[in-house]
Amino acid sequence: MERCEVKRNFRNSRVVSLVSVGDGITSTLTFAAACASAGITVLIGNDLNNCKQNHCTRFETATAMAFLSWFVATPSFLLNFWTLVSR
């Protein structure tokens, strides 16, 4: 059985730039959605005082999860961007 060597570079600049741009857009949109959901939660909870009818704990939990997903997605963008810039 012969061994075949495949010479590939996993740090292709085109692929890294596409992934970095995609992660940046995803991170920005996730942050915008988290901020918008926080604004709606504050509007319903504090300004309208209408928490009993609208399930504020569910809205607050969804807002916290949106910020958590942004917090998790941002390092991916930063590391991919650093890989792209450090070439």
Secondary structure, 3 states (H helix, E strand, C coil): CCCCCCCCCCCCHHHHHHHHHHHHHHHHHHHHHHHHHHHHHHHHHHHCCCHHHHCHHHHHHHHHHHHHHHHHHHHHHHHHHHHHHCC
